[in-house]
Amino acid sequence: MSLSGIRVYATVDNPFTISKYKGYNPEPDYNQRGNLTPGVDYGLYPLVRSYNLGVKVTF
């Protein structure tokens, strides 16, 4: 059994948000509440930040 290849990878989604917005989410939800109150976030959850690390080994 011999090692043919190895691959290490990493990704980060939404590592930071640059905004002067004081609320949780600078991207308000327009579809859930309708278009009557655009720009209002109703205290929605902040944007998700995710880290992924992986290793692929080929024999």
C-alpha positions as CSV (number, residue, x, y, z in Angstrom):
1,M,0.0,0.0,0.0
2,S,1.7,3.2,-1.1
3,L,0.6,6.8,-0.8
4,S,-0.3,8.3,-4.2
5,G,-1.3,11.8,-3.1
6,I,-2.3,14.0,-0.3
7,R,-4.3,17.2,-0.4
8,V,-5.0,19.7,2.4
9,Y,-7.5,22.4,2.0
10,A,-9.2,25.1,4.0
11,T,-12.0,27.6,3.4
12,V,-13.6,30.4,5.3
13,D,-17.1,31.8,4.5
14,N,-18.0,35.4,5.7
15,P,-14.7,35.9,7.7
16,F,-15.8,39.5,8.5
17,T,-18.4,42.1,7.7
18,I,-17.5,45.7,7.0
19,S,-20.5,47.9,7.8
20,K,-21.6,50.8,9.9
21,Y,-24.9,49.1,10.6
22,K,-25.6,48.7,14.3
23,G,-28.0,45.7,14.1
24,Y,-27.2,42.0,13.8
25,N,-27.5,41.6,10.0
26,P,-26.6,44.3,7.5
27,E,-28.6,42.3,4.8
28,P,-32.3,42.7,5.9
29,D,-34.8,40.0,5.0
30,Y,-37.1,41.5,2.3
31,N,-39.0,38.4,1.4
32,Q,-40.2,37.1,4.8
33,R,-41.9,40.3,5.9
34,G,-42.9,41.6,2.4
35,N,-41.8,44.9,0.8
36,L,-43.8,47.2,3.1
37,T,-40.9,47.8,5.5
38,P,-37.7,47.5,3.4
39,G,-34.4,47.8,5.4
40,V,-35.8,46.6,8.7
41,D,-34.2,43.4,10.0
42,Y,-36.6,42.6,12.9
43,G,-33.6,41.3,15.0
44,L,-32.7,38.5,12.6
45,Y,-29.7,36.3,13.3
46,P,-26.3,37.6,12.2
47,L,-24.6,36.3,9.1
48,V,-23.0,32.8,9.6
49,R,-19.3,32.5,9.6
50,S,-18.0,29.0,8.8
51,Y,-14.5,27.4,8.8
52,N,-13.9,24.2,6.9
53,L,-10.7,22.2,6.9
54,G,-10.2,18.9,5.0
55,V,-7.6,16.3,4.0
56,K,-7.8,14.1,1.0
57,V,-5.5,11.1,0.9
58,T,-5.2,8.9,-2.2
59,F,-3.6,5.4,-2.0
